[in-house]
């Protein structure tokens, strides 16, 4: 059942100095208010910042937020939905992550199990799924009628759009099987961006004591090549947390964004004394210099509870919505930032 809570709307434009510093704080990408409220409720009930991140992101997995988180969305080239997730403890700098996870709906729960039940950081593919089964996570089909309809329509549209390049037959016109093309193109084919094909919930929680945790969960890019893992489960790319500096979480075109570790960069900026909105903008503009048309956004918060966000401006995407919950608002608040 969805949590029907009031949501306020605040325009926190990119030129504003710093949004209010109040602890504890929950902040997450996109207007996923039920996830925000669940994380806050977990904190209010005595849970840790790590608990709040896990429960908040898991709520989005259950609700299939925007079709881009959890089961039943973003089928790959074979029609299968797979999941990526990570969680990070900013006190201990421990990380747990999973990529290309199959048959298990609670991806961030498995990520936390990797962190707490193994000495590893990142498990992927079929082996990650077997680990999850061994840890007691129920095996369930991640496909739905909706995801199968998406896949069927994609096949009828000659597998468009897709992520192949420098192969034959021409991937812009037909399905595979593909073979390497004799001539390499110097530039990647430009495609119109569907923002719903790249959404991720990225969440930062800072408790009253200033302890920071962060996490992400996503079903990845629609029609991805099987085996593809995006930025979401990569520490420093999808999210990063350090209780001596702050936290950050990103969303967007993970194949581009992971190359720049934007969440790590933003946290290091805040460690150096930069305010969160500026730290967020720095992370975005660093990517923009090389890929001016990339789709992406990031939220940032420091250990005092100050926060901000930034996004790359594109046609049809000039503002980025994100959620905030602190004692000042006392309700989940939807805020907007102007893209740069």
C-alpha positions as CSV (number, residue, x, y, z in Angstrom):
1,X,0.0,0.0,0.0
2,X,1.4,3.4,-1.0
3,X,2.1,5.9,1.8
4,X,-0.2,8.9,1.0
5,X,1.7,11.7,2.6
6,X,1.6,15.4,1.8
7,X,4.3,16.6,-0.5
8,X,5.4,20.2,-0.7
9,X,7.2,21.6,-3.7
10,X,10.2,23.9,-3.4
11,X,12.3,25.3,-6.2
12,X,15.9,25.1,-5.0
13,X,17.5,26.6,-8.1
14,X,21.1,26.0,-8.9
15,X,22.1,29.5,-8.0
16,X,20.8,29.3,-4.4
17,X,23.6,29.1,-1.9
18,X,22.9,26.1,0.3
19,X,19.6,24.5,1.3
20,X,18.9,24.4,5.0
21,X,21.2,22.5,7.3
22,X,19.1,20.2,9.6
23,X,19.8,16.7,10.9
24,X,18.7,14.0,10.5
25,X,18.3,14.1,6.7
26,X,17.0,11.9,4.0
27,X,17.5,12.9,0.4
28,X,17.0,10.9,-2.8
29,X,16.9,11.2,-6.5
30,X,13.6,11.7,-8.3
31,X,10.1,12.3,-6.7
32,X,10.0,8.9,-5.1
33,X,8.2,10.1,-1.9
34,X,7.3,6.7,-0.5
35,X,10.9,5.7,-0.5
36,X,11.8,9.0,1.3
37,X,9.0,8.5,3.9
38,X,10.0,4.8,4.5
39,X,13.6,5.8,5.2
40,X,12.5,8.6,7.5
41,X,10.2,6.2,9.4
42,X,13.0,3.7,9.8
43,X,15.2,6.4,11.3
44,X,12.4,7.6,13.6
45,X,11.9,4.1,14.8
46,X,15.5,3.8,16.0
47,X,17.0,2.3,12.8
48,X,20.5,3.2,11.7
49,X,21.3,5.4,8.7
50,X,22.2,2.1,6.9
51,X,18.9,0.6,7.8
52,X,17.1,3.7,6.5
53,X,18.9,3.5,3.1
54,X,18.2,-0.2,2.7
55,X,14.5,0.1,3.7
56,X,14.0,3.3,1.6
57,X,15.5,1.8,-1.6
58,X,13.7,-1.5,-1.0
59,X,10.4,0.4,-0.9
60,X,11.1,1.6,-4.4
61,X,12.0,-1.9,-5.5
62,X,8.6,-3.1,-4.2
63,X,6.7,-0.2,-5.8
64,X,8.7,-0.5,-9.1
65,X,9.3,3.3,-8.9
66,X,8.8,4.8,-12.4
67,X,9.3,1.3,-13.9
68,X,13.1,1.9,-13.6
69,X,13.6,0.4,-10.2
70,X,12.9,-3.2,-9.2
71,X,11.3,-6.0,-11.1
72,X,9.1,-5.8,-14.2
73,X,11.0,-3.1,-16.1
74,X,13.9,-2.3,-18.4
75,X,14.2,-5.7,-20.1
76,X,17.5,-6.4,-21.8
77,X,18.1,-7.6,-25.4
78,X,16.8,-11.1,-24.3
79,X,13.7,-9.7,-22.6
80,X,15.1,-10.4,-19.1
81,X,14.9,-7.9,-16.2
82,X,18.1,-7.8,-14.1
83,X,18.9,-5.6,-11.1
84,X,21.9,-3.6,-9.9
85,X,22.3,-2.1,-6.3
86,X,24.8,-1.0,-3.8
87,X,24.9,0.3,-0.2
88,X,27.7,2.1,1.6
89,X,28.5,2.6,5.3
90,X,30.1,6.0,5.6
91,X,31.4,5.2,9.1
92,X,33.4,2.1,8.2
93,X,33.7,2.7,4.4
94,X,32.3,-0.8,3.8
95,X,30.4,-1.4,0.5
96,X,28.2,-4.1,-0.7
97,X,27.1,-4.3,-4.3
98,X,25.4,-6.6,-6.8
99,X,25.1,-6.3,-10.6
100,X,23.2,-8.2,-13.3
101,X,21.2,-9.9,-10.4
102,X,18.5,-12.3,-11.6
103,X,15.5,-13.9,-9.9
104,X,15.8,-11.8,-6.7
105,X,13.6,-8.8,-6.2
106,X,15.3,-7.3,-3.1
107,X,18.5,-6.2,-4.8
108,X,19.7,-3.7,-2.1
109,X,19.1,-6.3,0.5
110,X,21.4,-8.7,-1.3
111,X,23.9,-5.8,-1.6
112,X,23.9,-5.4,2.2
113,X,24.3,-9.2,2.6
114,X,27.4,-9.0,0.4
115,X,28.8,-6.3,2.7
116,X,27.9,-8.0,6.0
117,X,28.1,-11.7,5.1
118,X,31.2,-11.8,2.9
119,X,34.7,-10.2,2.8
120,X,33.9,-9.1,-0.8
121,X,32.5,-5.9,-2.2
122,X,30.8,-6.7,-5.5
123,X,29.1,-9.9,-6.8
124,X,27.6,-10.1,-10.3
125,X,25.4,-12.2,-12.5
126,X,24.3,-15.8,-11.9
127,X,26.8,-16.2,-9.0
128,X,25.3,-13.2,-7.2
129,X,21.8,-14.8,-7.6
130,X,23.0,-18.1,-6.2
131,X,24.6,-16.2,-3.3
132,X,21.3,-14.5,-2.6
133,X,19.4,-17.8,-2.7
134,X,21.9,-19.3,-0.2
135,X,21.3,-16.3,2.1
136,X,17.6,-17.0,2.1
137,X,16.3,-14.5,-0.4
138,X,13.2,-15.8,-2.2
139,X,13.5,-16.7,-5.9
140,X,10.9,-14.9,-8.0
141,X,10.4,-14.1,-11.6
142,X,11.4,-10.5,-12.4
143,X,9.5,-10.4,-15.6
144,X,5.9,-9.1,-15.8
145,X,3.4,-8.7,-18.6
146,X,4.5,-5.1,-18.8
147,X,8.2,-5.9,-19.3
148,X,7.3,-8.6,-21.8
149,X,5.2,-6.1,-23.7
150,X,8.1,-3.6,-23.8
151,X,10.3,-6.4,-25.2
152,X,7.8,-7.5,-27.8
153,X,7.3,-4.0,-29.0
154,X,11.1,-3.5,-29.2
155,X,11.5,-6.6,-31.4
156,X,8.7,-5.4,-33.7
157,X,10.5,-2.0,-34.0
158,X,13.6,-3.8,-35.4
159,X,15.3,-3.7,-31.9
160,X,15.3,0.1,-31.7
161,X,16.9,1.7,-29.8
162,X,19.9,-0.4,-28.9
163,X,23.4,0.0,-27.6
164,X,25.4,-1.7,-30.4
165,X,27.9,0.1,-32.6
166,X,30.6,-0.8,-35.1
167,X,28.8,-4.1,-35.9
168,X,26.9,-5.5,-38.8
169,X,24.1,-5.7,-39.7
170,X,23.4,-2.0,-39.1
171,X,22.2,-1.8,-35.4
172,X,20.3,1.3,-36.2
173,X,18.0,-0.6,-38.5
174,X,17.9,-4.2,-37.6
175,X,18.3,-6.9,-34.9
176,X,21.3,-9.2,-34.6
177,X,23.0,-11.6,-34.3
178,X,25.8,-9.0,-34.8
179,X,29.3,-9.4,-36.0
180,X,32.2,-6.9,-35.8
181,X,32.2,-4.4,-38.6
182,X,35.4,-4.0,-40.6
183,X,35.5,-0.3,-40.1
184,X,35.4,1.4,-36.7
185,X,33.4,4.6,-36.3
186,X,35.2,7.3,-34.4
187,X,32.1,8.6,-32.6
188,X,29.2,6.8,-30.9
189,X,25.8,7.1,-32.6
190,X,23.8,9.9,-31.1
191,X,20.4,8.8,-29.8
192,X,17.5,10.7,-28.4
193,X,17.6,10.3,-24.6
194,X,14.6,8.7,-22.8
195,X,15.1,9.7,-19.2
196,X,12.8,6.9,-18.0
197,X,15.3,4.4,-19.5
198,X,18.0,5.4,-17.0
199,X,16.3,6.3,-13.7
200,X,17.8,5.1,-10.5
201,X,16.9,5.7,-6.9
202,X,20.0,7.0,-5.2
203,X,19.6,7.8,-1.5
204,X,21.6,9.5,1.2
205,X,20.7,9.3,4.9
206,X,22.5,11.2,7.6
207,X,21.3,10.6,11.2
208,X,21.3,12.9,14.2
209,X,24.9,12.0,15.0
210,X,26.1,12.8,11.5
211,X,26.6,9.2,10.4
212,X,26.3,8.9,6.6
213,X,25.0,6.0,4.5
214,X,24.1,5.9,0.8
215,X,22.7,3.4,-1.6
216,X,21.2,2.8,-5.0
217,X,18.9,0.4,-6.8
218,X,17.9,0.1,-10.4
219,X,16.9,-2.3,-13.2
220,X,19.4,-0.6,-15.5
221,X,19.0,0.7,-19.0
222,X,16.1,-0.6,-21.2
223,X,17.3,-2.9,-24.0
224,X,20.8,-3.1,-22.6
225,X,23.2,-5.8,-23.9
226,X,22.9,-8.8,-21.5
227,X,25.6,-8.6,-18.9
228,X,25.8,-4.9,-18.9
229,X,26.2,-3.3,-15.4
230,X,25.8,0.5,-15.1
231,X,27.1,3.0,-12.6
232,X,24.6,2.4,-9.9
233,X,26.4,-0.4,-8.0
234,X,29.8,1.1,-8.4
235,X,31.1,2.9,-5.3
236,X,32.0,6.5,-6.1
237,X,29.9,6.4,-9.3
238,X,26.3,5.6,-8.3
239,X,26.8,6.7,-4.7
240,X,29.4,7.4,-2.1
241,X,29.3,8.0,1.7
242,X,31.9,9.2,4.1
243,X,30.8,10.3,7.6
244,X,33.7,12.8,7.8
245,X,32.5,14.6,4.7
246,X,29.1,13.7,3.4
247,X,27.3,11.7,0.7
248,X,26.3,11.8,-2.9
249,X,24.1,9.8,-5.3
250,X,23.8,10.0,-9.0
251,X,21.3,9.0,-11.7
252,X,21.4,9.1,-15.5
253,X,23.4,7.5,-18.3
254,X,25.5,5.2,-16.3
255,X,27.8,4.1,-19.1
256,X,29.0,7.7,-19.3
257,X,28.8,8.7,-15.7
258,X,30.7,5.8,-14.3
259,X,33.8,7.0,-16.1
260,X,34.0,10.1,-13.9
261,X,33.1,8.9,-10.4
262,X,30.8,11.9,-9.9
263,X,29.6,10.8,-6.4
264,X,33.2,10.4,-5.2
265,X,34.2,13.8,-6.7
266,X,31.3,15.6,-5.1
267,X,32.1,14.1,-1.6
268,X,35.7,15.1,-2.0
269,X,34.6,18.6,-2.9
270,X,32.6,18.8,0.2
271,X,35.5,17.5,2.3
272,X,37.5,20.5,1.0
273,X,34.8,22.8,2.3
274,X,32.8,23.3,-0.9
275,X,29.0,23.7,-0.3
276,X,26.8,20.8,-1.6
277,X,25.1,22.6,-4.5
278,X,28.5,23.7,-5.9
279,X,30.0,20.2,-5.3
280,X,27.1,18.7,-7.3
281,X,27.6,21.2,-10.1
282,X,31.3,20.5,-10.2
283,X,30.6,16.8,-10.7
284,X,28.1,17.4,-13.5
285,X,30.2,20.0,-15.3
286,X,33.3,17.7,-15.2
287,X,31.3,15.1,-17.3
288,X,29.7,17.8,-19.5
289,X,33.1,19.0,-20.7
290,X,33.6,15.6,-22.5
291,X,30.0,14.6,-23.1
292,X,27.8,17.8,-23.4
293,X,24.7,15.8,-24.3
294,X,24.8,13.3,-21.6
295,X,21.7,12.7,-19.4
296,X,22.5,12.8,-15.7
297,X,21.9,14.4,-12.2
298,X,23.3,14.1,-8.7
299,X,22.2,14.9,-5.1
300,X,24.7,15.9,-2.4
301,X,24.6,16.4,1.3
302,X,27.3,17.2,3.9
303,X,27.5,16.1,7.5
304,X,25.7,19.2,8.8
305,X,22.6,18.4,6.8
306,X,23.2,21.0,4.1
307,X,22.3,19.6,0.7
308,X,22.0,20.4,-3.0
309,X,21.6,18.9,-6.5
310,X,22.6,19.5,-10.1
311,X,21.7,18.1,-13.5
312,X,22.8,18.5,-17.1
313,X,20.4,20.6,-19.3
314,X,19.0,18.8,-22.3
315,X,16.0,19.5,-24.6
316,X,13.0,18.4,-22.5
317,X,15.0,18.1,-19.3
318,X,15.7,21.5,-17.8
319,X,15.0,20.8,-14.1
320,X,15.6,17.8,-11.9
321,X,13.2,16.7,-9.1
322,X,14.5,15.2,-5.9
323,X,13.0,14.4,-2.4
324,X,14.1,15.7,1.0
325,X,12.9,14.9,4.5
326,X,14.2,16.5,7.6
327,X,12.9,17.9,10.9
328,X,12.4,21.3,9.4
329,X,10.0,20.0,6.7
330,X,8.5,17.1,8.8
331,X,7.0,15.7,5.5
332,X,8.7,14.5,2.3
333,X,9.3,17.5,0.2
334,X,9.8,17.5,-3.5
335,X,12.4,20.1,-4.6
336,X,13.6,21.1,-8.1
337,X,17.0,22.3,-9.3
338,X,17.6,24.1,-12.6
339,X,20.0,22.2,-14.8
340,X,23.3,23.7,-15.9
